[in-house]
Amino acid sequence: MGQLTTGERDIGAIILIVLAIIGIAMAAAGRTDVLGIHGAMVLLYSLALLFVLFSGAFGTPPSPARLTRYYDDPIKVGVGLTLFWAIFGMFIGVWAAAQLAWPSLNFDTFWASFGRIRPAHTSGVIFGFGGNALITTSFHVVQRTSRARLADQLSPWIVLFGFNLFCLIAISGYFLGVTQSKEYAEAEWYADIWLVIVWVTYFVLYVRTLARRKEPHIYVANWYYMAFILVVAILHIVNNLAVPLSFAHAKSYTIWAGVQDSMVQWWYGHNAVAFFLTAGFLAMLYYYLPKRAERPIFSYRLSILSFWGITFFYMWAGSHHLHYTALPHWVQNLG
């Protein structure tokens, strides 16, 4: 954060102070609930970032020349966070797999049971590892393919640290037994609301950066990144519409009922794979593979055909996860 100006640090400090106050309110309201533990985590996380933010405030003021270069500081931190979640998520995955052969590896504790560490593994790998990889590479690729610096210096840090706060709340909640019981969408209502705020900030930052590009053409990798950001926001909001038991409890109940809930969930789950684990990583491929090979992509027309093909067709096939269920047969067959 060494390149932040005094004004940017002040705005960042205000955001963190507000977040710390929210953490205190959560801890107080949910003192007999897991919500209280997560409130304490939010408070400590905010205070730690405040310390980091102001630890460099009294150094040399940032040079105006920095604005002529790409902004890679968040990218370097993002790479480190990506590696951390990779190690964590894959370790938990090996542990969960080992429990299938040696059930005693749950150590007769609730928090280490297979049902709790399995979602910690999937979320740690998909969202912790995959999400940080996608955010980090998107910051790197959009600058190079647009020949433009990120639109501002504070938003990338909000996106990066805000997303990791979501991951911490979600995954710690699984160990503590807090879950919506939805595949890839187990995090409870307050974590979901926070992710919406972070994700909207991410989308606005990405579009603002593209809008100030010096390259007239929008390279195909950026179309894939934009589809990933936009569609994941739509999926997350619709699938996680829920009513909390109260503002003092972590538990909530989805607004969807019965087979409708199943259909919405697998529209989400299928497209979490399509637009989080496929479109976003195709964006990486379309930049890093030609760059590494030092050759242009074979056919730009084929890349656009691929983009619109996955965008139109993949979106509607979620019902194939629900064969032999109460879902109408025509919907199952269509999927």
N, C-alpha and C positions, 0 to 999 in steps of 0.2 A: 504493500500500500504506500510505498515511498513516493509515488508520483502524484498522490492526491494533494489538491490545494487546501488552504485553510478553510475555505467555504465548503468544499466537498467533505472535509473531515467533520465540520460542524453539522452538516445534514446527516451524515452517517451516524454521528453521536446521538442526534435527536431520534433517529430511527431505532437505535439500539436501546436508548433509555425508554422509549415507548414499549419496545419489546420486553424489556426487563420488568416494567410495570405490569404488563399482561401476564408475565410469568409469576409475579407475586400474587396477582389476582387469582390465577389458576391454582397456585399452591394453597392459597387461603380457602378458596371455594371447595376444592377437592381434597381437603386434608385427610379424609378417610377413604379416599379413592385413588386409583392410579393417576387420575387427572392431577392430583396434587404432586405426585412424583415428577410428572412431565412439566408441571409448572416450575418446580425447582430446577429442572434441567434447562428450561428456557432462560431462567434467571441467570444461572451460572454461565451458560453459553453466551448470553448478551454481555455479561461483565467481562468475560475473557476476551471477546472481540473488542470491547471498549478499551481494554488495556493494550491490545495490539494496535488499535487505531491511533492511540495517543502516544505510544512508545516512540513513534517516529515523527511526532508533531514538532519537535524542537530541533530537528536537524536542518540541513541546508534546504532552502525552498526549491521546489522543482523547477528545472530549466524550461523556458518556453520551447526550446528545441525538441523536447520530448514529443510535442504534438506533430512533428514531421515524421515520426517513426510509428510503426505498429505497436499496439499496446499489448505486450506479451506477459506482463506480470501475473494477471489472473490465470493465464494458460499454464504457467510454470507451477503455480499452486494447485491448479486443477489436475495436473498430471500426478502430483503427489497424492492427492485425495483419491484419484482413480486407482492407484496402486494399493493404497490402504484398503479400500473396499474390496478389491480383487482378492487380496490375501484373506481378509475377514470372511467374505462370502464363500470362498472355495474351502476354507478350513471348516466352516459350519456345514458345508455340503458333504465333505468327507466324514465328518462326525455323524451326520444324519444317516448316511449310507452305512456306516459301521454299525449303527444301532439296529439295522435290519438283521444283521448277523449276530450281534451281541447286544441284546436289549438292555443288559445291565449297565451299559454306558450312559443311561439316563441318570445314574447315581441315585435312584429312588427319590428324585426331586421333581416337582412340578415344572419348574422353569426349564429344565433340560430334557423334557419329554419330546418325543419325535414330533408330536402335533404342534409344539411351540418352536422348535428349532428349524423345522422344515420351511415355514414361511420366512423365518429370519434368513435362511439360505437363499431362497428365491428372490426376496426383496434386496438382500445385500448384493447379489450378483447382477440382477436386472437393473435395479434403480441406483444402488450405490455405485457399483462398478460401471455398468452400462450408461447410466445417466450422467455421471461425471465425465466419462469418456466422450459422450455426445456433446455436452455443454462445452467442454474444453476444446474439442476439435472444431466445433462450430465457430467459436471465437477466433480460432486460428485460420480456418478456411475462408470465412467471409471477408476477412481483412485482405488476404492475398488475392482472392478472385475478384474483389471489388476495388482493389488498390485504394482502400480507405481505412482509416483508423476507426476503432470502435466509437460509437456515437458519443459516449461520455465515459468517465473513468470510475464512477461510483456504481452504476447499474451492474456491471459485470461481477463486482464483489457481492452485491445484494443477491444476485442470481445464484452464485456459487455457494456462498455460505448459507443462504436461505434454503437452498435445495438440500444441503447436507444436514441442516437442522431438521428438516422433514424426515430424512432417512433415519436420523438418530431417534426421533420420537416414535416413528413407525416401528422400527426394529426392536427397540427396547420394549415397546408395548407388547410385541408378540411374546417375548420372554416372560412378561408379567401377566399374560393371559388376556390382553385386550385385542380383540379382532372383530371385524365385520363379517368374517367367514366368507369372504369373496376372493376368489383366486386372483392374485396379483393386485388386489385392492383391499387388503385387510386393514389398512390404517383407519383410525376412527375420525370422527367429524371435525375436531379442531385441527388435526394434522392436515386433513383434506382442504379446509379453508385456507390454511397457511400456504399450501402448495399452489392454490389458485392465484394468490397474490404474487408469489414468486414467479409463477409461469407466465402471467400477464406481463410482468416486468421484463421477462426474457423475450417474449414475442415483440414487445414494443422496442426494446433495444436492438433486436435483430433487424426489424423493418427499418428503423431509423438509420442503421448502419448501411443497409442496402440503398436507402434513399440518397445518401451522400456519396455513392460510389463514383469513381472516376472512369470506370469501365462501363461503357453503355450497355453491354450484354450481361444478362444475369446468368451466370454459369449454372449448369444443371445441378451441381452439388447443392447450391443454395435453394433450388426448388425442393429438393428432397428434405433439406433441413427445415424449411418453412412448413412443409407438409407435416413433418414430424412434430414440430412445435404446436401448430394449429390443431391438428386432429387429436393429439394427446390431450390438449386442453378440453376439447369437446367431449371426448370419451370420459375423462376424469370427472367433469362436472355432472354429466347426465347419470353416470353409473353410481355416483356417490351422493346423490340427493337423499338426504336423510333427516330425521327429526331426533335430536338428542333426548335422552331420558330426562335430563335437566342440565343446566349449565354448570352443575357441580359434579356431574358424572361423565365418565368417559364413554359410556354405552350410548348407542343411538340405534334407531330402527329405520331401515330404508323405506322410502315412499312407495316403492314398487312391491307388488304382491304376486305370489305364486309363480306361474309360468312366465308372466311378464318380467318378473325379477330375473329369472333364469335367462331370458332372451336378452335383456339389457346387459346382464353380466357378461354373457359370452359374445355379444357385440363388442363389449369393452375388451374382454380377455383376448379374443381373436385379433383385434386391431391394436392391442398393446404389443402383440408380436409383430403385426404388420407395420405399424408406424413408429414404434419405439425400437424394436430389435431388427427391423428390416429397412425401412425407409431411411432412418438416421444413419445406419451403418453403410447403406448404399451411398449416402452422401459422402462418407469418408472414402469409400472405394473410388468414387468418381474423381476425387482430388488426389489422394495419396498414391493410387496405383499408377496413373499416368505420370505423376511427378517422379515416382521411384523408377519407373521404366524409361523416363525421359522421352516419352512418345505421347502424342495426343491420343484421346480416345478414338477407337476405330471408326465409330459413326455417331455423330451428334444426333442425327435423326432417330436412330435406334434408341438412344438414351432418353429422348423425349417420349417415344412410343412406350418404353418401359415405365417411365414415370406415370403417364396417364393411365396405363394399363393397371398398375398396382393401385393407383388412387381410386379408379372407378370400380374395379372388380373385387379387390380384397376387402373393401369396406363392408360388403353386404353378405359375406359368407360365414358369419359367426354362428349361424344355426347348425352348422355341421358338427358342433360340439355337443349337440343335444339330440342325437338320434335315439329312437326308442324311448322318448319321453312324452309328456303331455302336450308338447308343442305340436301345433297342427302339422300333418304330414307334408302338406305342400311347402311349408316353410322349411322343414327338415330337408326335403328333396331339393329345394332351391339352393340351400346352403351346400 
